[in-house]
């Protein structure tokens, strides 16, 4: 009865953001892109939410009004901060630095999101990335709200000392405005930043506003191990990309739909971007039998049909500062590696690289969004029509925030994973083997030596922190993939995994607001 009544209610039309975002190709506003994806999923889920008996309202119309009200709460960015401060450069000149921090949602605290250093960063990009971060955390069941920060600089143009000044002053500005803290807002590395910058942030916070806070080191994640970081954080996003691809590549129904063989073995891969995410994605894909045949960087592109060894390429890049001239691959001179024939295309650089103007040229069977927002809405529709499987960013690159969550918990608990159980597990495993041996000797007589196989022997000493992190990440990505698949089937979305992921995210956030109610209204 409820469903029949709800179907008679006139559903809200999607806002102009989606149609606008889908009509300007690579000129699409990134923030409008995310809003458009939200609106598309929100429209589909309205009936389901109205039928929820927990939703307040005496009639379907009242329930719909309540549902739409909560969806309107979820949609916008809650807080946006812009700061400007002076930098005294090494040459004695003074330069004004601009930075941003956006907090999209506080339905769960703290807010969470990286800090990027880029000349291209602006307010709209930060708002978009903060919004995306909210839905990303929700998809993988990480209890954070979304946030993002950016400082408008090219880090290559500054000395290490100048970067430290910028980072520490930006931290102070965030702290003065209440935009950083273990229970408030927790940054992490992003484009142009690393564990070095995160250690400066942690130190600055701990010696200023957090000097009396025992949990001060939890104010930021992605720190060095000696500063309270966690094993596996550096490679987490790339490892998550691998697990995300693996989960869908092993699903026969999706592979049949795109006319691709299930499994990872011998899949041909092209990666755009050889930074942290691109490198670690390449490592794990290579390890599991894929052939990375091409890498596109900002200054060049290399191609080798038989496959490129990630370790050799990384070594060459470290020694030369570029992958250009790598001796075991040819320099690519075609239009773009993005348009070459391959099984898996991984955009791991920047947003909107695949858009209305070039989507028809893509020959990949799977597009794995390791970067944030690399596919515009119109390109997304083209790929669905072409039977190309797009594994969306809000799921695929969530490995970083998942392991950041583990690091945050480690900092709050003030103990590393495995420390309390390591010795107990090791002794328990030896006792188990001795018990089996004693039972066999009593049964058959004589001495019977029981030896562990290689796999069990490696685990006998107990799980290290890295083992626990890798296991937790793998489980998170697998569980979230299954949730997306079930939602896709439920709403008959076919290859549109993005909408399925957004529906999952919206539903979880909606349930939080529904249970918590509204504060001070």
N, C-alpha and C positions, 0 to 999 in steps of 0.2 A: 504493500500500500504506500509506504514511504517513497519507494523508488518511482512509482507511477505518478505520485503527486509532484515529486521533484522534477521529473522530466517535463511537466507542463509549465514549469517556471522558465521565464525567458532568461537565458544565460547572458551574462555580460559580454559584450563584444571586446576583443582584445584592444588594448590601448594603441594609440598611434605609434608607439615606440617600435613595435614589431614590424609594421608595414614600412615605417620610415627606415628602420635598420636594414630591412631587406631590399631597399631600393637604391642604395647609393654605393654598392660595391665596396671598394677599398676606402671610400670616404666615410664609411659608417662610423658613427660615434660609438666608442667602445662601451661606454656606460649604457647607451641605448640598446646595444646588442644584448647585454646581460638582462636589462629590463624586459626586452622583447622575449627572450627565452623564458623568463619568469612568467610573463603574461600568457604565453602559449600554454605552459603547463598548468597555470592557475585556472584557466578556463576549463581545461579537461577534468580537473580534480574537484571542481565546485560541487557537482552532483554527489560525488562520493562523500564529501565533507558534510553536506546538508543532511545526508542520510545517517550520519553518525548520531546515535542517541544521546551522546554526551554534549552535543552542541545545544546551547541555550536557545529557546524559542518555542512558543506554543503552536505555531503554524509553520509550514514549509517556507512561507514568505519571510517570517521573522528569523528562521534559521538561516536562510540565504543572506539576509541582511547582516546577521552576526558573522557568518563565514566571510563575506566580502569585507567587513570591517577589519577582521584579523588579517586577511590577505593584504589590505592596505597598510597595516602596521608593518608587515614583513618587508614590503617592497622598497621603501626609501632608505637612503643612507642617514643614520641618526646624527652623527657628528662629523664635522670636517674642520681640521685645524691647518692654517697656513702660517708659517713663521718666516721671518727674515732676520739675519744676524750677520755681523761683520766678521771677516776672516783677515787676519794680518798674515800676509804671505811671506815666504822666506826671503823674497827680494825687497821687502819693506812696504810693498803696496797693500792697499786695503780693498777687499772685494766683498760685495754683499752676496750672501748665500740664501737661497730660498728652499724651504722644505715643507712637506705636507704629511699629514696623518689623517686618515679617514677611518671612522668606526661605523660599520654598516649596521650591525645588530648587537644588542646586549641581552638577547633572550637567554643566553648562557654566558657566564663570565668565567675567566677574562676574555676579552677580545684577542684575536690572534691573527697575525699577518706579517709578512716580510717587510724589510726596508731595502729599497733599491736605489742605487746611485746611477743616474742617467740624465743626459742633457735633454732627452725627449720626454721626461716625466712631467705630467701636469695634473691639475686638479681632477679632470675628468677620468684620466687613467687610474688615479689612486682610488677614486670613488668606485669605478668599475671593478677593480681588483679586490677592493674590500667587500663589495657585494658578492663577487664570485667566491670569496673566501668563506662567507657565511654558508653558502650552499655546499661548498666543498667539504667543510667540517661536518655538516649535517649528513651528507651522503655516506661518509665513512664512520659515522657515529662518534665523532670527536666532540666533546662537550664544550666548544668555544663559540663565541660570536666572531664575525669576520671583521678584519681590519687590514689596512695596508699603509705603508709610508713610502715616500720618495724624497730624495734630495736632488735638486736640479744641477748636477755637475757631471763632468766626464772624469772619473777617478784616475784615468791615465795621465791627466794633465796636472796632477797634484803630487807633491812628495808625500812620503809616508807620514812625516810629521804634520803636514797640512791636513791630510785625511784624518789623522787622530784628533786634531783640533776641531774639525768639522763634526766628527762623530760625537765627541764629548759635548760640544756645545748644543748639538741637536738633541742629545739625550736630556740635557738640562732644560731645554725649551719644552720638551715633551713632559718632563716631570713637573715643571711649573704649572702646566695646564691640566695635570692629572691624566695624561695620555700614556703613562707607562707605570707598571707595577705588577707584582706577581698575581694579584687578584683583580687587576683592572684591565691591563692591556700589555700583551707580551709579544714583542717583535721577534724576528728571525732573519736569517740571511735571504737575500734575493739577488737579482741581477746587479753586479758591480760590488757586492759585499760578500764577506766570508766570515769564518770563525774569528778572524782578527778583529774585525769591527764589532762583532758581538761581545768579545771579551772587553773591549773598551767601553761598550755600553754597560755591561754588568758592573765593571769596576767603578764607573762614574756614578751609577745609581746607588751602589752599595756604600759609597763614600760621601753621598750627599743626602737626598731625601730618604734613602733606605738604610741609613746607618744604624738604626735601632730595630730593623726588621730582620729576624732570623732567617726568613725566606727570601732575602733580597736577591740571591743569585737566580731565583726563578723568574726574574723580571724579563729575561730574554732567553731564547733557545738557539741552538746551533753554535754553542760555545766550544772552545777546546776542552778536551777531557780533563785537563788539570784545573779548569775553571768551572767544573761541574757539568761539562757536556756528557754526551752519551755515545757509546760505540755504535757505529752504523748510521749516524746522522748525516754525514757528508754524502754518502751514497744513497740515502733514503729515497729521494725523489726518483732517481734513475732506476733503483731497484723496484720501486712501486710501479713505474712505467712497464718494466718487464713483466711483473706479476699481472698487471692489468691486461696486457696484450695476451699473455699466456691463458688467462681465464677465458677469454673470448675465442682465442684461436683453437682451444681444445673443445669448444662447444660445437658439436656437429651441425646443429640446426642453423646456426649463423654462418658457418663455413659453407654449407650447402647453398644457402641463399646468395652468397657472393661467388659461388663456383670456385671454391678454394679447398684444398685438402686440410683436414683438421691436423693440429699439432704444430710444433715450432720447427721441426727439422727441415733444413735447407730453404727456409723462407728467405727471400731476398729483401734486404732492408736498405732504405736510403734515409739518412738523418740530416736534417737542416739544423746546424748549430753544434759545435763541438766544445761547449762549455761543460760545466759540472754535470748537468742533466744528460746532455748528449753523450758524453764520455761514459758515464756509468750505465746508461741504457745500452750502449754498444757492448760494454763488457759482459753484461749478463745475457744479452741476446746471443752474442758469440759463444758464450760458455754453453748455452743450451741448443746449439746446433744451427743457428741462423747464420746467413752470410750477409754481412754489411758490405754492400757493393759501391756505395757512394756516400761522401760527406760534403755538405755545402757549408762554407764559412763565409764571413763577410768579405774576405779578400780573395777567395778562390773557391774552387770546387774540385774534388778528386774522385776518380772513378776506377774501379777494378772489378770486372764481372766475376772473378773467382773468389772475391772476398778480401777484406782488409783486416789485418790483425790489430786489435785495439791497443794492446800493450806496445807494439812497435810504433804505432801512430802517436800514442801519448808520449813515448820517449822522444820521438822526433820533434814533437811540438814543444816539449820542455827545453830541448836543446836549441831550437831555432826560433821559438816564439811564434811559429805559424805552422800550419800543415802544408803550406805551399811548397812544392818541390819534393814532397814525400816520394822516395825512390821506388816504392813498391806499388804505386798507383799512377795512373795517367791524369794529367790536368784536363778537366772536363771543359770542352769548348762549345757545347750546345747551348740552347736557349736557357734552360734551367734544369737542374737535377730533379726538381719537384715534379717535372713532367715526364721523367723517364719511367720505363716499365719496371715495376717491382711489385712485391707482395705487400710490403708494409712501408708506408711513408710516415716518418716521425718529424713533424715540425717542432723543434725544441729551441726556438730562438725568440720570436716576438709575435705580437698579435697581427691578425688580418692579412697574413701572407697568402692565404687561399681565399679568393673572393670571386665576385661575379665575372670579373674580366678574365680569369684564368682557370676556373674550376673545371671547365669542359676539357682542358688539356691533361688533367690528372689521370694517370693510368693505373695507379695503385689500387689494390683490392681492399686494403685496410689503411685508414688514416688514424694514427695514434697521437692525440693532442698532448704532447709532453709540455708544450708552452701554454700560456694562458691566452685564450681567445684567438688562436691562429686561423680559425675558419669563420667567415662572416655568415649571417643568417641565410643570405641568398645562395651562397656556395654550399651551405649545409643542405638546403633543399635539392640542389643539383646532385649532390652526392647520393642522397637517398634515392632519387630517381634513377641514377646510374648504377644502383646496387653496390655502392661502395660503403663499407662499414666504417663509420666514424666513432671511435672510442673517445668520449668527451673529456675535456680538461678537468671538469669539476670532480670526476672520478679518477682519471688516469694519473694526474700528477699530485694526488693527495698523499703520496708516500711521505713527503717532507713534513707536512703538518701532523701526520700520524705519529712519526717518530719524535717530532717536537713535543707532542703530548706526552710520550714516554719520558722524555728528558725533563719536562716540567714536573711530572709526578716524582721522578727521581730526586729532583731538587727539593720538593716539598717533604719527601720522606727522609731526606738526608742519609740515604744509604743506597749503594749501587745494587742493581738487579743481580740476584744470585748469591750475594755475599752471605746471607743468613742460612741458605740451604745447600750451598756448594758442597761442603764436607759431608753433610748428612746424606745427600744423594749419592755421592761417590761410595761411601761406606755401605749404604743400602744395596747398591748394585753388586758389590763384592760379596755381601752376605747372601744375596739372591743366588749367585753362581755357586757359592759354597753349599747352600741348601740343596740345590739341584744335584750337585756332585755327591753329597752325602746320601741323598735319597736313592740315587742310582747304584751306589756302592752297597747299600743295604739290600737292595732288591736283587742285584746280580752278583754281588761278591767281588772281591779284589779291588784294585785301584782303578777308577775311571776318571780321567782328567777331563774336566769341562772347560773349554776355552771359548771366549766370546768371538763372534765373527768381527770383521774389520769395522763394520758400521756400528755395532754395539760397543766395541772397544773405544771408539772415538767419543761415544756419549757417556761412557762409564764415569768419567770424572765429574759429571754434572753439567748443566747448561751454564755457559758463560753469559755475560751481559749481552754480547753481540748475538749469541744464539737466541736469547730471549727476544731481543729486538727484531731479528730477522723472522722469527716464528710469529711474533705478534703482528708484524707488517703483512706477512703472507696471509695470515688468517683474516685480517681486516680487509684486504683487497679481494680475497675470495668471497667472503660473506657479502660484501657490498656489491660485487658483480652479480651474485645470485639474486640479490634484492632487485637490482636493475632489470635482470632478465625476467623475473616474475612480474614486475610492473609492466614491462614491455608487452608481455603476453596478455596481461589483464586488460590493458587498454588497446590492444591490437595495434601496436605502434610499429611493428615490423623492424626495420633497421634503425629506427630513430631512437638510439640509445640516449641521446642528450635529453629529450623530453622526458623519458622514463626516469633519468637521474634527477632532473629538476622536480618531478612529481614526488619522488621519494624524499628529497630534501625539504620541499615545502610542507609535506604532510607531517614530518617530524617536528619542524619548527612550529607549525600550527598547533600541534598537540601541546607543546610547551606553553605557548601563550594561552591556550584554552584552559589548561590546568592552573596556571599561575594567576590569571586574571590581569586586570589593569591597575597600575599604581598611581595614586593621587590624581584621579580623574573625576 
